[in-house]
Amino acid sequence: MAPSEEDGNGSAEEKENSKKAVRRGGAITTAWLIFYNITMTAGWLVLAIAMARFYLEKGTYKGLYKSIQKTLKFFQTFALLEIIHCAVGVVHTSVLVTGVQVCSRIFMVWFITHSIKQIQNEDSVIIFLVVWTVTEITRYSFYTFNMLNHLPYFIKWARYNFFIILYPVGVVVFPQLYFHMLRQRRKVLHGEVIVEKDD
């Protein structure tokens, strides 16, 4: 932490050295955040291209999740760094809000979709994949261009308009997964025979 302007302790030389250290730290932090946001934009673009290519080649989304799951898991798990960014003050956002957002997605990917093979071809999974992909490409490209002080209007417009459709659609996918988990609960905890539909 750099001393404040009002801090009477320390020589002028120490204060100047401290300011230089903060500027260097600021430049390193900025470079890291630009690198991180470019990486995440590229990762979600790779996912978008892979999803489009799969659908164009197969003519169906059955099997899509399986084909892109490694890339999805990597980039969604990599987002844990955002909690660290908040915790150490690199990004001035609530650790709690960021933690809930990131961890809920990781929970969806690793503990729901990865663990329950039967739902991987459900419409709801495909919908959240599309919603997340569009959202993340928009969000990370917004951060990248903003940090580079070269924010195209379209990216700005997309960042503050796409959510109007994407957020409700993203939420609509969850009842299907929720009811699937309730069926699994009855099956596992109460021994009920549940007939799953074939894909």
Number of C-alpha atoms within 10 A of each C-alpha: 7 12 13 10 7 6 9 10 10 9 9 10 9 12 18 11 13 15 16 13 14 14 12 12 12 13 12 12 15 15 14 13 19 20 13 19 22 17 16 22 23 16 19 23 17 17 21 19 11 16 20 14 13 19 15 11 8 11 9 10 16 17 14 21 22 12 13 17 16 11 15 20 16 11 17 20 17 14 20 16 12 18 22 15 17 18 17 10 12 15 15 10 14 12 18 12 12 19 18 12 14 19 17 12 19 20 13 16 19 15 12 17 20 17 12 13 12 14 21 21 17 18 15 20 22 19 18 20 21 19 21 19 21 18 19 19 23 23 19 22 23 24 21 21 17 15 15 12 9 10 15 12 10 11 19 17 12 15 20 12 11 14 16 10 10 18 13 11 16 19 13 14 18 16 11 15 19 12 11 16 15 12 17 17 13 14 14 12 9 9 10 12 11 11 8 10 6 5 10
